[in-house]
């Protein structure tokens, strides 16, 4: 009897040792503490996500929309791609990086408002405003993996026919008769000027702290590029460089500018994404931005812009149709982007810069 009584009372005694204040077991206390930590973590994430979103602007809305749409297309047409999951992971990572930059920029702006300017706050202010250039580059280079997304066959024959109908010749082949090393190098110089248009205009607006104008120009460019990127996925064009390979008597030779272009093309050439020309689309959007915010700069860029368009054909990178398509999408970027910039919260700016915006 005593043995059985002992056996019956031992579990009760052991359980009692696990009970804390108020009759709760230590396990319940531990679980309650873990749940409390998780709740605090969720609240912190929610609060910081709100800070990041509040620190974003119209440009981020468009950039994230592009990532969302392109990710949906990648998922839907996954069977046409070699590494769809990898591409989706990269897309998600880039979207996260964009929001982290918005969060860091907002926190740096708040710190500057409280304690004054420092190297750290200015560092993050700079990257918060200039990262769009890297985003444009990422999107363009990613297109190399998306050219077979919807249509697995190149459509260059259609643009070759269009160019011949429009001009009566194949422009890239016809222009070869005028090629000399000096002219080639001159054309490659004008081709390179594309990279400076947005940098010059953006640099002026950034220096003058005209944030609404600055983010307007970036948004024009993002919308124009977005239109071009999506068209390229549905209508893959590989460019005369590939489609007409072997049709020329000799390669274009020149001097330092030709060498520079050859270096860039060697490491950054994308097979496809030729229509519409993103070169022309980005330049057109920047040109419209100059027209609106710095008219004198518009007239200064215009001659270079015209010769840059010619150089894309001279250098065998694009068809005439690509140029017209780039002008169209760049103009759409300006029109649609101007409308988007009227939305509430379109300008991402530091608190102390509110008057300047």
C-alpha positions, 0 to 999 in steps of 0.5 A, a space after each residue: 500500500 505504501 509503495 502504491 501511494 508513493 508512486 501516485 504522489 511522485 508525478 504530482 510532486 514533480 509537476 509541482 516543482 515546475 510550477 512558478 508564481 501564479 500556478 504557471 509551469 516553467 514551460 508555460 512561462 518559457 513559451 509565454 516569453 518566446 511568444 512575447 519576443 516574437 510579438 516584439 519582433 513582428 512589431 519591430 519589422 512592421 514598424 521599420 517596414 513602414 519607415 522604409 515605405 514612407 521613405 520611398 517615392 514614385 521611382 520606387 513604386 515604378 521599380 517595384 512594379 516592374 520587378 513584380 510584373 516581370 516576376 509574375 511573367 517569369 513564374 507563368 512562363 517558367 518552362 521557357 527558362 533554364 533557371 526560373 527559381 534563381 531569377 525569382 530569387 534574384 528579383 526578390 533580393 533586389 526588391 529587398 535591397 531597394 527597400 533597405 536603401 529606402 529604410 537606411 535613407 530615412 533613418 539617416 535623414 532622421 538622424 541628420 534632422 536631430 543631430 546635424 549633418 555627418 559623413 555617414 548621413 551624407 553617404 547614405 543620402 548620396 546612395 539613396 539618390 543615385 542607386 537608380 543608375 545601378 538598378 537600370 543596369 541590373 534590369 538591362 543585364 537581366 534581360 539576357 536571361 529573359 529573351 526566350 521568356 514568351 517567344 523562343 524565336 528571334 523576330 529580326 526578320 520583321 525589323 529587317 523588312 521594316 528598315 528596307 521598306 522605310 529606307 530602301 536599303 539595309 542601313 547598317 550595311 549601306 553605311 559601311 561605305 563611309 567607314 574610316 577609322 576617324 569616323 568610326 571613332 567619332 561615332 563611338 564617341 557619340 555613342 558613349 555620350 548616352 551614359 552622360 545625359 542622365 548623370 549631368 542632368 541628375 548631377 545639376 538637380 542633385 547639387 541644386 537640391 531640387 528633389 522633385 525635379 530630380 526624382 521626376 527625371 529618375 521616374 521618367 527614365 524608369 517608366 521608359 525603361 520599364 516599357 522597353 524591358 517588357 516589350 523586349 520580353 514579348 518581341 525578342 530582337 537580337 540586333 544587326 550585330 548578330 542577325 547580319 553577322 558576316 554581311 560586312 566586309 570588315 569590322 569597324 576599327 578606330 581609336 580610343 573610343 572604339 577601344 572603350 566601346 569594345 571593352 564595354 561590349 565584351 563584358 556587358 553585351 546582351 544578346 537581345 533586348 535591341 527593340 526598342 533601343 534602351 540606349 535611345 529610350 533612356 536618352 529620350 527620357 533624360 532629354 525630356 527632363 532637360 526640356 522641362 527643368 533645364 531648357 538650356 541643357 536640352 539644347 546643349 544635349 540635342 546635337 549629341 542625341 541626334 548623332 548618338 541615334 545615328 551611331 547606334 546604327 553606324 555601330 551595327 547595334 540597332 535597326 532604324 525601327 529600334 531607334 523609333 521604338 526607343 524614342 516612343 518608349 522614352 516619350 511615354 516615360 516622360 508622359 506617364 512619369 509626369 502623371 505619376 509624379 503628381 501622386 501623393 508621396 511621389 518625392 522621396 526627400 529628407 525632412 530638412 529638404 522639404 522646402 526645396 522640393 
